[in-house]
Amino acid sequence: MKRNPYESDPGFWPVLDANCVWQRDPLPATVLPTLTRYGELPAQDGRGPIRVAAVVTAQRTA
């Protein structure tokens, strides 16, 4: 099932800050577009939902 938002803004990427908190930062010059898609597996058998994210990032160099 799609979550809201379903896709991230391709001009930003997820980065862990010094306190290990996810932040959305503008892309650095070394990164081409990045995309994150979010989904959720519904709650089942008395357990809560499972939230999933798939991330693809293209780099300019290896």
Biopython code that builds the backbone (N, CA, C, O; Angstrom):
import numpy as np
from Bio.PDB.StructureBuilder import StructureBuilder

atoms = [
    (1, "MET", "N", (0.850, -1.165, 0.000)),
    (1, "MET", "CA", (0.000, 0.000, 0.000)),
    (1, "MET", "C", (0.903, 1.237, 0.000)),
    (1, "MET", "O", (1.887, 1.285, 0.737)),
    (2, "LYS", "N", (0.573, 2.228, -0.818)),
    (2, "LYS", "CA", (1.336, 3.471, -0.862)),
    (2, "LYS", "C", (1.133, 4.264, 0.416)),
    (2, "LYS", "O", (0.027, 4.339, 0.949)),
    (3, "ARG", "N", (2.222, 4.856, 0.900)),
    (3, "ARG", "CA", (2.134, 5.778, 2.030)),
    (3, "ARG", "C", (2.050, 7.196, 1.485)),
    (3, "ARG", "O", (2.303, 7.436, 0.305)),
    (4, "ASN", "N", (1.696, 8.121, 2.348)),
    (4, "ASN", "CA", (1.640, 9.530, 1.991)),
    (4, "ASN", "C", (2.728, 10.257, 2.769)),
    (4, "ASN", "O", (2.616, 10.301, 3.994)),
    (5, "PRO", "N", (3.777, 10.835, 2.169)),
    (5, "PRO", "CA", (3.966, 10.910, 0.725)),
    (5, "PRO", "C", (4.464, 9.580, 0.167)),
    (5, "PRO", "O", (5.088, 8.794, 0.879)),
    (6, "TYR", "N", (4.186, 9.337, -1.105)),
    (6, "TYR", "CA", (4.606, 8.104, -1.754)),
    (6, "TYR", "C", (6.039, 8.198, -2.264)),
    (6, "TYR", "O", (6.812, 7.252, -2.119)),
    (7, "GLU", "N", (6.395, 9.331, -2.858)),
    (7, "GLU", "CA", (7.744, 9.532, -3.366)),
    (7, "GLU", "C", (8.352, 10.785, -2.762)),
    (7, "GLU", "O", (7.662, 11.762, -2.469)),
    (8, "SER", "N", (9.682, 10.724, -2.582)),
    (8, "SER", "CA", (10.403, 11.869, -2.042)),
    (8, "SER", "C", (10.646, 12.909, -3.131)),
    (8, "SER", "O", (10.483, 12.626, -4.317)),
    (9, "ASP", "N", (11.031, 14.099, -2.725)),
    (9, "ASP", "CA", (11.432, 15.162, -3.642)),
    (9, "ASP", "C", (12.808, 14.784, -4.192)),
    (9, "ASP", "O", (13.736, 14.614, -3.402)),
    (10, "PRO", "N", (12.985, 14.643, -5.523)),
    (10, "PRO", "CA", (14.267, 14.207, -6.065)),
    (10, "PRO", "C", (15.405, 15.215, -5.893)),
    (10, "PRO", "O", (16.556, 14.891, -6.186)),
    (11, "GLY", "N", (15.110, 16.417, -5.429)),
    (11, "GLY", "CA", (16.148, 17.417, -5.202)),
    (11, "GLY", "C", (16.771, 17.345, -3.818)),
    (11, "GLY", "O", (17.666, 18.128, -3.500)),
    (12, "PHE", "N", (16.305, 16.410, -2.988)),
    (12, "PHE", "CA", (16.825, 16.260, -1.634)),
    (12, "PHE", "C", (17.153, 14.798, -1.394)),
    (12, "PHE", "O", (16.658, 13.922, -2.103)),
    (13, "TRP", "N", (17.998, 14.528, -0.384)),
    (13, "TRP", "CA", (18.289, 13.140, -0.048)),
    (13, "TRP", "C", (18.344, 12.970, 1.452)),
    (13, "TRP", "O", (18.609, 13.932, 2.173)),
    (14, "PRO", "N", (18.094, 11.747, 1.946)),
    (14, "PRO", "CA", (18.106, 11.498, 3.388)),
    (14, "PRO", "C", (19.540, 11.378, 3.900)),
    (14, "PRO", "O", (20.369, 10.687, 3.308)),
    (15, "VAL", "N", (19.818, 12.062, 5.009)),
    (15, "VAL", "CA", (21.151, 12.064, 5.614)),
    (15, "VAL", "C", (20.987, 11.953, 7.125)),
    (15, "VAL", "O", (20.121, 12.604, 7.710)),
    (16, "LEU", "N", (21.825, 11.125, 7.757)),
    (16, "LEU", "CA", (21.830, 11.057, 9.222)),
    (16, "LEU", "C", (22.675, 12.198, 9.757)),
    (16, "LEU", "O", (23.811, 12.387, 9.322)),
    (17, "ASP", "N", (22.120, 12.974, 10.715)),
    (17, "ASP", "CA", (22.904, 14.049, 11.304)),
    (17, "ASP", "C", (23.783, 13.501, 12.437)),
    (17, "ASP", "O", (23.813, 12.291, 12.663)),
    (18, "ALA", "N", (24.479, 14.362, 13.133)),
    (18, "ALA", "CA", (25.399, 13.948, 14.195)),
    (18, "ALA", "C", (24.694, 13.217, 15.337)),
    (18, "ALA", "O", (25.331, 12.463, 16.072)),
    (19, "ASN", "N", (23.381, 13.433, 15.495)),
    (19, "ASN", "CA", (22.608, 12.767, 16.547)),
    (19, "ASN", "C", (21.850, 11.543, 16.030)),
    (19, "ASN", "O", (20.954, 11.031, 16.702)),
    (20, "CYS", "N", (22.216, 11.075, 14.827)),
    (20, "CYS", "CA", (21.567, 9.916, 14.193)),
    (20, "CYS", "C", (20.076, 10.133, 13.960)),
    (20, "CYS", "O", (19.277, 9.208, 14.101)),
    (21, "VAL", "N", (19.708, 11.362, 13.602)),
    (21, "VAL", "CA", (18.337, 11.705, 13.249)),
    (21, "VAL", "C", (18.308, 11.964, 11.740)),
    (21, "VAL", "O", (19.123, 12.725, 11.219)),
    (22, "TRP", "N", (17.354, 11.317, 11.038)),
    (22, "TRP", "CA", (17.259, 11.511, 9.595)),
    (22, "TRP", "C", (16.845, 12.935, 9.269)),
    (22, "TRP", "O", (15.907, 13.480, 9.850)),
    (23, "GLN", "N", (17.570, 13.525, 8.324)),
    (23, "GLN", "CA", (17.294, 14.863, 7.824)),
    (23, "GLN", "C", (17.152, 14.782, 6.306)),
    (23, "GLN", "O", (17.629, 13.827, 5.692)),
    (24, "ARG", "N", (16.507, 15.765, 5.698)),
    (24, "ARG", "CA", (16.423, 15.869, 4.237)),
    (24, "ARG", "C", (17.286, 17.059, 3.836)),
    (24, "ARG", "O", (16.942, 18.207, 4.118)),
    (25, "ASP", "N", (18.407, 16.780, 3.178)),
    (25, "ASP", "CA", (19.330, 17.828, 2.762)),
    (25, "ASP", "C", (19.310, 17.978, 1.246)),
    (25, "ASP", "O", (19.010, 17.023, 0.529)),
    (26, "PRO", "N", (19.634, 19.188, 0.752)),
    (26, "PRO", "CA", (19.768, 19.353, -0.703)),
    (26, "PRO", "C", (20.868, 18.429, -1.223)),
    (26, "PRO", "O", (21.803, 18.094, -0.495)),
    (27, "LEU", "N", (20.749, 18.021, -2.483)),
    (27, "LEU", "CA", (21.746, 17.136, -3.070)),
    (27, "LEU", "C", (23.091, 17.843, -3.201)),
    (27, "LEU", "O", (23.141, 18.996, -3.631)),
    (28, "PRO", "N", (24.194, 17.164, -2.833)),
    (28, "PRO", "CA", (25.519, 17.738, -3.100)),
    (28, "PRO", "C", (25.833, 17.625, -4.597)),
    (28, "PRO", "O", (25.141, 16.908, -5.320)),
    (29, "ALA", "N", (26.853, 18.316, -5.058)),
    (29, "ALA", "CA", (27.204, 18.326, -6.481)),
    (29, "ALA", "C", (27.596, 16.942, -6.994)),
    (29, "ALA", "O", (27.491, 16.685, -8.194)),
    (30, "THR", "N", (28.044, 16.047, -6.120)),
    (30, "THR", "CA", (28.490, 14.709, -6.539)),
    (30, "THR", "C", (27.346, 13.727, -6.727)),
    (30, "THR", "O", (27.565, 12.609, -7.191)),
    (31, "VAL", "N", (26.121, 14.128, -6.374)),
    (31, "VAL", "CA", (24.977, 13.220, -6.451)),
    (31, "VAL", "C", (24.025, 13.658, -7.548)),
    (31, "VAL", "O", (23.596, 14.811, -7.593)),
    (32, "LEU", "N", (23.701, 12.734, -8.426)),
    (32, "LEU", "CA", (22.658, 12.952, -9.417)),
    (32, "LEU", "C", (21.328, 12.699, -8.716)),
    (32, "LEU", "O", (21.326, 12.543, -7.495)),
    (33, "PRO", "N", (20.211, 12.651, -9.409)),
    (33, "PRO", "CA", (18.932, 12.475, -8.716)),
    (33, "PRO", "C", (18.874, 11.254, -7.796)),
    (33, "PRO", "O", (19.509, 10.230, -8.044)),
    (34, "THR", "N", (18.109, 11.399, -6.755)),
    (34, "THR", "CA", (17.843, 10.311, -5.828)),
    (34, "THR", "C", (16.336, 10.230, -5.641)),
    (34, "THR", "O", (15.640, 11.242, -5.727)),
    (35, "LEU", "N", (15.839, 9.044, -5.388)),
    (35, "LEU", "CA", (14.401, 8.864, -5.227)),
    (35, "LEU", "C", (14.134, 7.849, -4.133)),
    (35, "LEU", "O", (14.763, 6.792, -4.093)),
    (36, "THR", "N", (13.216, 8.162, -3.259)),
    (36, "THR", "CA", (12.763, 7.223, -2.234)),
    (36, "THR", "C", (11.273, 7.005, -2.427)),
    (36, "THR", "O", (10.515, 7.964, -2.575)),
    (37, "ARG", "N", (10.850, 5.745, -2.425)),
    (37, "ARG", "CA", (9.423, 5.408, -2.467)),
    (37, "ARG", "C", (9.069, 4.754, -1.150)),
    (37, "ARG", "O", (9.817, 3.930, -0.623)),
    (38, "TYR", "N", (7.920, 5.136, -0.628)),
    (38, "TYR", "CA", (7.469, 4.657, 0.679)),
    (38, "TYR", "C", (6.255, 3.760, 0.529)),
    (38, "TYR", "O", (5.397, 3.993, -0.323)),
    (39, "GLY", "N", (6.189, 2.745, 1.354)),
    (39, "GLY", "CA", (5.043, 1.850, 1.353)),
    (39, "GLY", "C", (4.760, 1.362, 2.757)),
    (39, "GLY", "O", (5.526, 1.623, 3.684)),
    (40, "GLU", "N", (3.664, 0.656, 2.905)),
    (40, "GLU", "CA", (3.287, 0.142, 4.225)),
    (40, "GLU", "C", (2.550, -1.180, 4.057)),
    (40, "GLU", "O", (1.615, -1.289, 3.264)),
    (41, "LEU", "N", (2.982, -2.172, 4.810)),
    (41, "LEU", "CA", (2.252, -3.432, 4.875)),
    (41, "LEU", "C", (1.271, -3.296, 6.027)),
    (41, "LEU", "O", (1.693, -2.988, 7.141)),
    (42, "PRO", "N", (-0.008, -3.509, 5.807)),
    (42, "PRO", "CA", (-1.020, -3.282, 6.839)),
    (42, "PRO", "C", (-0.805, -4.155, 8.079)),
    (42, "PRO", "O", (-0.177, -5.212, 8.017)),
    (43, "ALA", "N", (-1.335, -3.687, 9.188)),
    (43, "ALA", "CA", (-1.297, -4.444, 10.445)),
    (43, "ALA", "C", (-2.005, -5.784, 10.233)),
    (43, "ALA", "O", (-2.986, -5.886, 9.497)),
    (44, "GLN", "N", (-1.466, -6.811, 10.911)),
    (44, "GLN", "CA", (-2.028, -8.142, 10.736)),
    (44, "GLN", "C", (-1.723, -8.996, 11.963)),
    (44, "GLN", "O", (-0.657, -8.869, 12.566)),
    (45, "ASP", "N", (-2.654, -9.859, 12.326)),
    (45, "ASP", "CA", (-2.467, -10.803, 13.437)),
    (45, "ASP", "C", (-2.058, -10.109, 14.735)),
    (45, "ASP", "O", (-1.203, -10.607, 15.467)),
    (46, "GLY", "N", (-2.667, -8.967, 15.015)),
    (46, "GLY", "CA", (-2.393, -8.259, 16.265)),
    (46, "GLY", "C", (-1.087, -7.492, 16.269)),
    (46, "GLY", "O", (-0.693, -6.956, 17.305)),
    (47, "ARG", "N", (-0.412, -7.427, 15.148)),
    (47, "ARG", "CA", (0.845, -6.687, 15.060)),
    (47, "ARG", "C", (0.628, -5.419, 14.255)),
    (47, "ARG", "O", (-0.258, -5.358, 13.403)),
    (48, "GLY", "N", (1.438, -4.412, 14.528)),
    (48, "GLY", "CA", (1.311, -3.134, 13.844)),
    (48, "GLY", "C", (1.780, -3.198, 12.400)),
    (48, "GLY", "O", (2.306, -4.221, 11.959)),
    (49, "PRO", "N", (1.594, -2.124, 11.673)),
    (49, "PRO", "CA", (2.013, -2.087, 10.271)),
    (49, "PRO", "C", (3.536, -2.092, 10.141)),
    (49, "PRO", "O", (4.251, -1.713, 11.069)),
    (50, "ILE", "N", (4.010, -2.521, 8.996)),
    (50, "ILE", "CA", (5.441, -2.477, 8.678)),
    (50, "ILE", "C", (5.624, -1.402, 7.621)),
    (50, "ILE", "O", (5.019, -1.462, 6.550)),
    (51, "ARG", "N", (6.452, -0.431, 7.922)),
    (51, "ARG", "CA", (6.718, 0.651, 6.971)),
    (51, "ARG", "C", (8.017, 0.346, 6.236)),
    (51, "ARG", "O", (9.015, -0.032, 6.851)),
    (52, "VAL", "N", (7.996, 0.512, 4.920)),
    (52, "VAL", "CA", (9.160, 0.203, 4.101)),
    (52, "VAL", "C", (9.530, 1.404, 3.236)),
    (52, "VAL", "O", (8.684, 2.232, 2.899)),
    (53, "ALA", "N", (10.809, 1.479, 2.886)),
    (53, "ALA", "CA", (11.292, 2.530, 1.985)),
    (53, "ALA", "C", (12.321, 1.907, 1.053)),
    (53, "ALA", "O", (13.174, 1.134, 1.489)),
    (54, "ALA", "N", (12.240, 2.241, -0.218)),
    (54, "ALA", "CA", (13.224, 1.817, -1.213)),
    (54, "ALA", "C", (13.912, 3.073, -1.723)),
    (54, "ALA", "O", (13.253, 4.027, -2.137)),
    (55, "VAL", "N", (15.247, 3.071, -1.692)),
    (55, "VAL", "CA", (16.012, 4.255, -2.059)),
    (55, "VAL", "C", (16.956, 3.931, -3.223)),
    (55, "VAL", "O", (17.646, 2.912, -3.212)),
    (56, "VAL", "N", (16.971, 4.814, -4.221)),
    (56, "VAL", "CA", (17.910, 4.711, -5.323)),
    (56, "VAL", "C", (18.619, 6.060, -5.435)),
    (56, "VAL", "O", (17.971, 7.103, -5.516)),
    (57, "THR", "N", (19.963, 6.032, -5.440)),
    (57, "THR", "CA", (20.750, 7.245, -5.574)),
    (57, "THR", "C", (21.780, 7.039, -6.671)),
    (57, "THR", "O", (22.501, 6.041, -6.656)),
    (58, "ALA", "N", (21.863, 7.955, -7.618)),
    (58, "ALA", "CA", (22.869, 7.892, -8.672)),
    (58, "ALA", "C", (23.991, 8.877, -8.337)),
    (58, "ALA", "O", (23.748, 10.061, -8.104)),
    (59, "GLN", "N", (25.220, 8.363, -8.318)),
    (59, "GLN", "CA", (26.391, 9.181, -8.008)),
    (59, "GLN", "C", (27.110, 9.548, -9.315)),
    (59, "GLN", "O", (27.076, 8.790, -10.284)),
    (60, "ARG", "N", (27.754, 10.705, -9.328)),
    (60, "ARG", "CA", (28.526, 11.095, -10.518)),
    (60, "ARG", "C", (29.789, 10.251, -10.678)),
    (60, "ARG", "O", (30.235, 10.022, -11.802)),
    (61, "THR", "N", (30.367, 9.791, -9.583)),
    (61, "THR", "CA", (31.605, 8.996, -9.629)),
    (61, "THR", "C", (31.407, 7.719, -8.841)),
    (61, "THR", "O", (30.454, 7.596, -8.071)),
    (62, "ALA", "N", (32.308, 6.769, -9.035)),
    (62, "ALA", "CA", (32.195, 5.475, -8.330)),
    (62, "ALA", "C", (32.447, 5.617, -6.851)),
    (62, "ALA", "O", (32.391, 4.630, -6.117)),
]
sb = StructureBuilder()
sb.init_structure("model")
sb.init_model(0)
sb.init_chain("A")
sb.init_seg("    ")
for serial, (resi, resn, name, xyz) in enumerate(atoms, 1):
    if name == "N":
        sb.init_residue(resn, " ", resi, " ")
    sb.init_atom(name, np.array(xyz, "f"), 0.0, 1.0, " ", f" {name:<3s}", serial, name[0])
structure = sb.get_structure()
